[in-house]
Amino acid sequence: MVKTRPEVSEAFDDFCSDSVNEDLSICHKLLGEKFTSQITQLHQAFVQVFADDDVLGRFLSLEGLTKIFALIGTNSQGIGTSSFAGWVKNVAEISDLSEKQREEVDQLIDVIYSTLDETAGQFLNNE
């Protein structure tokens, strides 16, 4: 997006400001010490691919790449679960479901939330 629409560059920089959620003091699991070698390998690959790119050059530092991963980690999971939470709320407001249908939907919702929790862990946003 930054490459094709330079006018959004400043707004993008604002979104990439930190790799830590300052409100909750939570670092993304992807950026932890456990993944240092993978991040280093990705960083080297990005540098090779975009080394001569003036627009994307500022993201080629390890810090710049880390900020991009933090942006993706912070926003991607919240978007998906927020949409699901909205769907759950809308389903709860359906008044013409039979008791059996209501139980089946509730069981489905429980299974989906359980699966999301197993997959996303602390990054699950139920709001």
N, CA and C of each residue as an Amber inpcrd file, in Angstrom:
protein
   381
   0.8310000  -1.1850000   0.0000000   0.0000000   0.0000000   0.0000000
   0.8810000   1.2560000   0.0000000   1.9060000   1.2320000   0.8280000
   2.8150000   2.3830000   0.9020000   3.5230000   2.5710000  -0.4330000
   3.8280000   1.4910000  -1.1050000   4.5330000   1.5480000  -2.3890000
   3.6470000   2.1460000  -3.4760000   2.4000000   1.7660000  -3.5280000
   1.5130000   2.2150000  -4.6040000   0.7990000   3.5290000  -4.3050000
   0.6980000   3.8850000  -3.0130000   0.0090000   5.1240000  -2.6350000
   0.8450000   5.8830000  -1.6100000   1.8640000   6.6040000  -2.0690000
   2.7650000   7.3140000  -1.1510000   2.0550000   8.2740000  -0.1950000
   0.8790000   8.7490000  -0.5500000   0.1750000   9.6980000   0.3190000
  -0.2890000   9.0750000   1.6360000  -0.3190000   7.7510000   1.7260000
  -0.7240000   7.1050000   2.9710000   0.4760000   6.7930000   3.8710000
   1.6460000   7.1450000   3.4340000   2.8760000   6.8040000   4.1470000
   2.8760000   7.2900000   5.5910000   2.4700000   8.5260000   5.8220000
   2.4870000   9.0720000   7.1820000   1.4960000   8.3410000   8.0900000
   0.3130000   8.0690000   7.5750000  -0.6840000   7.3400000   8.3620000
  -0.1780000   5.9300000   8.6820000   0.4720000   5.3050000   7.7230000
   1.0210000   3.9720000   7.9360000   2.0740000   3.9960000   9.0340000
   2.9000000   5.0200000   9.0260000   3.9260000   5.1640000  10.0710000
   3.3020000   5.2470000  11.4540000   2.1740000   5.9300000  11.5600000
   1.4860000   6.0300000  12.8520000   1.0300000   4.6580000  13.3430000
   0.5420000   3.8130000  12.4190000   0.0930000   2.4810000  12.7970000
   1.2530000   1.5880000  13.2260000   2.4260000   1.8320000  12.6700000
   3.6050000   0.9930000  12.9480000   4.4600000   1.5510000  14.0700000
   3.9160000   2.3600000  14.9280000   4.7390000   3.0880000  15.8870000
   5.3910000   2.2130000  16.9490000   4.7840000   1.0970000  17.3410000
   5.3570000   0.2830000  18.4110000   5.1600000  -1.2010000  18.1590000
   6.0890000  -1.9870000  18.6740000   5.9360000  -3.4410000  18.6080000
   5.3650000  -3.9910000  19.9040000   5.0170000  -3.1040000  20.8240000
   4.4540000  -3.4960000  22.1140000   3.1340000  -2.7670000  22.3050000
   2.1370000  -3.4810000  22.7750000   0.8690000  -2.8720000  23.1070000
   1.0680000  -2.1620000  24.4420000   1.2250000  -0.8460000  24.4050000
   1.5450000  -0.0910000  25.6200000   0.4070000  -0.1000000  26.6340000
  -0.8240000  -0.2060000  26.1650000  -1.9450000  -0.2260000  27.0980000
  -1.9280000  -1.4710000  27.9790000  -1.5830000  -2.6060000  27.3980000
  -1.6170000  -3.8640000  28.1270000  -0.2250000  -4.4100000  28.4280000
   0.8100000  -3.7340000  27.9380000   2.2010000  -4.1650000  28.1160000
   2.4140000  -5.6040000  27.6600000   1.8940000  -5.9280000  26.4960000
   2.0130000  -7.2780000  25.9500000   2.8480000  -7.2250000  24.6730000
   3.9350000  -7.9840000  24.6400000   4.7080000  -8.1290000  23.4110000
   4.0980000  -9.2840000  22.6210000   4.0740000  -9.1720000  21.3220000
   3.5440000 -10.2490000  20.5010000   4.4410000 -11.4730000  20.5700000
   3.8330000 -12.6390000  20.6490000   4.5840000 -13.8870000  20.7330000
   5.5500000 -14.0180000  19.5570000   5.1380000 -13.5780000  18.3920000
   5.9700000 -13.7010000  17.2020000   7.2950000 -12.9750000  17.3610000
   7.3230000 -11.9530000  18.1740000   8.5160000 -11.1380000  18.3170000
   9.3730000 -11.5500000  19.5130000   9.0150000 -12.6280000  20.1630000
   9.7590000 -13.0690000  21.3430000  11.0930000 -13.6970000  20.9980000
  11.8900000 -13.9420000  22.0330000  13.2350000 -14.5060000  21.8660000
  13.2040000 -15.8610000  21.1680000  12.1560000 -16.6010000  21.3620000
  12.0100000 -17.9330000  20.7770000  12.0720000 -17.8940000  19.2490000
  11.7150000 -16.7620000  18.6480000  11.6340000 -16.6490000  17.2000000
  12.7140000 -15.7540000  16.5950000  13.7630000 -15.4960000  17.3340000
  14.8240000 -14.5940000  16.8750000  15.4210000 -15.0420000  15.5490000
  15.7300000 -16.3140000  15.4140000  16.3750000 -16.7770000  14.1780000
  15.4330000 -16.6630000  12.9850000  14.1420000 -16.9330000  13.1820000
  13.1870000 -16.8100000  12.0770000  13.0250000 -15.3500000  11.6470000
  12.9640000 -14.4480000  12.6170000  12.8460000 -13.0230000  12.3060000
  14.0990000 -12.5620000  11.5590000  15.2540000 -13.0260000  11.9820000
  16.5070000 -12.6610000  11.3190000  16.5140000 -13.1510000   9.8710000
  16.0630000 -14.3710000   9.6480000  16.0040000 -14.9150000   8.2860000
  15.0260000 -14.1170000   7.4190000  13.8660000 -13.8040000   7.9640000
  12.8980000 -12.9930000   7.2200000  13.4710000 -11.6080000   6.9100000
  14.1520000 -11.0260000   7.8840000  14.7540000  -9.7130000   7.6890000
  15.7670000  -9.7610000   6.5500000  16.6300000 -10.7620000   6.5280000
  17.6190000 -10.9010000   5.4600000  16.9500000 -11.0480000   4.0950000
  15.8630000 -11.8080000   4.0430000  15.1390000 -11.9860000   2.7750000
  14.5170000 -10.6720000   2.3110000  13.9130000  -9.9260000   3.2220000
  13.3240000  -8.6360000   2.8710000  14.3820000  -7.6780000   2.3430000
  15.5310000  -7.6650000   2.9850000  16.6190000  -6.7780000   2.5490000
  17.0540000  -7.1490000   1.1370000  17.1810000  -8.4370000   0.8470000
  17.5840000  -8.8630000  -0.4910000  16.5600000  -8.4590000  -1.5530000
  15.3050000  -8.6260000  -1.2390000  14.2450000  -8.3400000  -2.2220000
  14.0590000  -6.8420000  -2.4380000  14.1040000  -6.0550000  -1.3690000
  13.7640000  -4.6360000  -1.4670000  14.9470000  -3.6870000  -1.2600000
  16.1620000  -4.1660000  -1.3940000  17.3600000  -3.3680000  -1.1020000
  17.4340000  -2.0630000  -1.8880000  16.9800000  -2.0460000  -3.1120000
  17.0940000  -0.8550000  -3.9550000  15.8170000  -0.0180000  -3.9880000
  14.8830000  -0.3030000  -3.1190000  13.5950000   0.3780000  -3.1350000
  13.6230000   1.5920000  -2.2120000  13.5040000   2.7850000  -2.7840000
  13.5510000   4.0130000  -1.9890000  12.3510000   4.1600000  -1.0550000
  11.1820000   3.7450000  -1.5050000   9.9620000   3.9110000  -0.7100000
   9.9480000   2.9640000   0.4930000  10.3270000   1.7300000   0.2730000
  10.2590000   0.7320000   1.3370000  11.5410000   0.6200000   2.1520000
  12.5410000   1.3780000   1.8070000  13.8350000   1.3100000   2.4740000
  13.7760000   1.4880000   3.9760000  12.8840000   2.3290000   4.4500000
  12.8270000   2.5880000   5.9000000  12.3270000   1.3860000   6.6920000
  11.7120000   0.4310000   6.0050000  11.2320000  -0.7650000   6.6890000
  12.2500000  -1.9000000   6.6460000  13.4280000  -1.6500000   6.0660000
  14.4120000  -2.7140000   5.9110000  15.3010000  -2.9130000   7.1300000
  15.2280000  -2.0180000   8.0910000  15.9610000  -2.2580000   9.3320000
  15.2160000  -3.3460000  10.0930000  15.9120000  -3.9960000  11.0030000
  15.2560000  -5.0250000  11.8140000  14.1160000  -4.4090000  12.6240000
  14.3230000  -3.1980000  13.1060000  13.2750000  -2.5050000  13.8610000
  12.0670000  -2.2140000  12.9680000  12.3110000  -1.7730000  11.7450000
  11.2100000  -1.4850000  10.8200000  10.3970000  -2.7220000  10.4990000
  11.0790000  -3.8350000  10.2600000  10.3820000  -5.0800000   9.9710000
   9.5990000  -5.5520000  11.1970000  10.1760000  -5.3990000  12.3720000
   9.4990000  -5.7660000  13.6080000   8.2170000  -4.9600000  13.7830000
   8.2560000  -3.6850000  13.4390000   7.0610000  -2.8400000  13.5450000
   5.9640000  -3.3150000  12.5980000   6.3560000  -3.7500000  11.4050000
   5.3590000  -4.2580000  10.4600000   4.7010000  -5.5180000  11.0170000
   5.5170000  -6.4400000  11.5590000   4.9520000  -7.6540000  12.1520000
   4.0400000  -7.3170000  13.3330000   4.4220000  -6.3490000  14.1250000
   3.5880000  -5.9370000  15.2560000   2.2570000  -5.3760000  14.7650000
   2.2990000  -4.5880000  13.7010000   1.0740000  -4.0380000  13.1250000
   0.1450000  -5.1620000  12.6770000   0.7070000  -6.1210000  11.9710000
  -0.1060000  -7.2360000  11.4870000  -0.6530000  -8.0360000  12.6610000
   0.1940000  -8.3320000  13.6310000  -0.2510000  -9.1040000  14.7910000
  -1.3010000  -8.4020000  15.6150000  -1.1560000  -7.1010000  15.7660000
  -2.0990000  -6.3310000  16.5660000  -3.4590000  -6.2350000  15.8940000
  -3.4790000  -6.0660000  14.6020000  -4.7290000  -5.7790000  13.9140000
  -5.4190000  -6.9830000  13.2900000  -4.6980000  -7.9520000  12.8330000
  -5.3440000  -9.0400000  12.1050000  -6.2280000  -9.9030000  12.9830000
  -5.7640000 -10.2810000  14.1520000  -6.5660000 -11.1380000  15.0160000
  -7.7920000 -10.4080000  15.5430000  -7.6410000  -9.1670000  15.9430000
  -8.7690000  -8.4070000  16.4820000  -9.8880000  -8.2360000  15.4830000
  -9.5360000  -8.0590000  14.2380000 -10.5450000  -7.8750000  13.1980000
 -11.3990000  -9.1280000  13.0650000 -10.7530000 -10.2960000  12.9830000
 -11.4840000 -11.5480000  12.8040000 -12.3790000 -11.8830000  13.9680000
 -11.8810000 -11.7550000  15.1810000 -12.6900000 -12.1270000  16.3330000
 -13.7620000 -11.0920000  16.6260000 -13.5030000  -9.8350000  16.3230000
 -14.5380000  -8.8130000  16.5150000 -15.7240000  -9.0760000  15.5980000
 -15.4370000  -9.4950000  14.3790000 -16.5150000  -9.8330000  13.4440000
 -17.3120000 -11.0200000  13.9510000 -16.6090000 -12.0050000  14.4750000
 -17.3020000 -13.1780000  15.0130000 -18.1450000 -12.8000000  16.2230000
 -17.6080000 -11.9700000  17.0920000 -18.3630000 -11.5300000  18.2640000
 -19.6310000 -10.7840000  17.8380000 -19.5430000  -9.9960000  16.7790000
 -20.7170000  -9.3050000  16.2470000 -21.7570000 -10.2900000  15.7360000
 -21.2780000 -11.3330000  15.0640000 -22.1840000 -12.3620000  14.5600000
 -22.8810000 -13.0550000  15.7360000 -22.1320000 -13.3860000  16.7750000
 -22.7050000 -14.0460000  17.9610000 -23.7940000 -13.1660000  18.5670000
 -23.5300000 -11.8880000  18.6530000 -24.5260000 -10.9590000  19.2160000
 -25.7920000 -10.9370000  18.3570000 -25.6030000 -10.8960000  17.0390000
 -26.7660000 -10.8830000  16.1320000 -27.5700000 -12.1740000  16.2350000
 -26.8910000 -13.3070000  16.3390000 -27.5830000 -14.5890000  16.4700000
 -28.3690000 -14.6350000  17.7750000 -27.8040000 -14.0870000  18.8300000
 -28.4880000 -14.0870000  20.1340000 -29.7960000 -13.2950000  20.0860000
 -29.8730000 -12.3470000  19.1720000 -31.0730000 -11.5100000  19.0730000
 -32.1630000 -12.1180000  18.1880000 -31.8840000 -13.2470000  17.5660000
 -32.9030000 -13.9120000  16.7360000 -33.9300000 -14.5380000  17.6640000
 -35.1610000 -14.1000000  17.5340000 -36.1980000 -14.5390000  18.4820000
 -36.9800000 -15.7590000  18.0180000 -36.9220000 -16.1070000  16.7410000
 -37.7630000 -17.2020000  16.2630000 -37.0230000 -18.5400000  16.1280000
 -35.9680000 -18.7300000  16.9030000 -35.2970000 -20.0260000  16.9180000
 -35.9800000 -20.9390000  17.9290000 -36.0900000 -22.2110000  17.5590000
 -36.6440000 -23.1710000  18.5130000 -35.6140000 -23.4210000  19.6130000
 -36.0620000 -24.0540000  20.6780000 -35.1470000 -24.3750000  21.7810000
 -33.9970000 -25.2490000  21.2850000 -34.3190000 -26.2220000  20.4480000
 -33.2950000 -27.1160000  19.8970000 -32.3080000 -26.3400000  19.0250000
 -32.8120000 -25.4570000  18.1690000 -31.9380000 -24.6460000  17.3230000
 -31.0360000 -23.7470000  18.1690000 -31.5910000 -23.1580000  19.2040000
 -30.8240000 -22.2920000  20.0980000 -29.6880000 -23.0790000  20.7570000
 -29.9950000 -24.2930000  21.2330000 -28.9670000 -25.1340000  21.8490000
 -27.8730000 -25.5010000  20.8490000 -28.2660000 -25.8310000  19.6150000
 -27.2830000 -26.1880000  18.5850000 -26.3770000 -25.0050000  18.2470000
 -26.9700000 -23.8320000  18.1360000 -26.1780000 -22.6330000  17.8430000
 -25.2450000 -22.3190000  19.0020000 -25.7480000 -22.4200000  20.2180000
 -24.9040000 -22.1620000  21.3880000 -23.7400000 -23.1430000  21.4520000
 -23.9930000 -24.4120000  21.1430000 -22.9230000 -25.4040000  21.1330000
 -21.8860000 -25.0710000  20.0450000 -22.3560000 -24.6670000  18.8760000
 -21.4570000 -24.2860000  17.7880000 -20.5880000 -23.0980000  18.1980000
 -21.1980000 -22.1130000  18.8120000 -20.4610000 -20.9250000  19.2720000
 -19.4030000 -21.3230000  20.2950000 -19.7670000 -22.2150000  21.2220000
 -18.8000000 -22.6740000  22.2270000 -17.6140000 -23.3830000  21.5780000
 -17.8880000 -24.2270000  20.5830000 -16.8200000 -24.9490000  19.8840000
 -15.9200000 -23.9670000  19.1440000 -16.5020000 -22.9980000  18.4860000
 -15.7050000 -22.0190000  17.7370000 -14.8440000 -21.1930000  18.6800000
 -15.4170000 -20.7090000  19.7780000 -14.6190000 -19.9390000  20.7490000
 -13.5010000 -20.8000000  21.3530000 -13.7960000 -22.0460000  21.6270000
 -12.7800000 -22.9430000  22.1730000 -11.6360000 -23.1340000  21.1700000
 -11.9830000 -23.3160000  19.9120000 -10.9710000 -23.4810000  18.8710000
 -10.1550000 -22.2000000  18.6880000 -10.8240000 -21.0650000  18.7060000
 -10.1060000 -19.7880000  18.6150000  -9.1530000 -19.6200000  19.7900000
  -9.6130000 -19.9840000  20.9810000  -8.7720000 -19.8530000  22.1690000
  -7.5540000 -20.7660000  22.0780000  -7.7450000 -21.9960000  21.6030000
  -6.6210000 -22.9200000  21.4370000  -5.6210000 -22.3970000  20.4160000
  -6.1230000 -21.7590000  19.3770000  -5.2670000 -21.2810000  18.2950000
  -4.6290000 -19.9360000  18.6160000  -5.4150000 -19.0070000  19.1320000
  -4.9430000 -17.6250000  19.3090000  -4.4620000 -17.3280000  20.7230000
  -4.9130000 -18.0850000  21.6950000  -4.4730000 -17.8680000  23.0770000
  -4.7370000 -16.4530000  23.5540000  -3.6910000 -15.7970000  24.0610000
  -3.8450000 -14.4630000  24.6530000  -4.2120000 -13.3930000  23.6450000
  -4.1300000 -13.7080000  22.3590000  -4.4460000 -12.7090000  21.3480000
  -5.9290000 -12.7020000  20.9750000  -6.7040000 -13.5620000  21.6000000
  -8.1320000 -13.6230000  21.3250000  -8.8230000 -12.3920000  21.8920000
  -9.5740000 -11.7140000  21.0460000 -10.3060000 -10.5190000  21.4300000
 -11.7860000 -10.8380000  21.3250000 -12.4670000 -10.9910000  22.4490000
 -13.8750000 -11.3690000  22.4620000 -14.8220000 -10.1790000  22.4470000
 -14.3260000  -9.0170000  22.2160000 -15.1820000  -7.8310000  22.2670000
 -15.9150000  -7.6250000  20.9780000
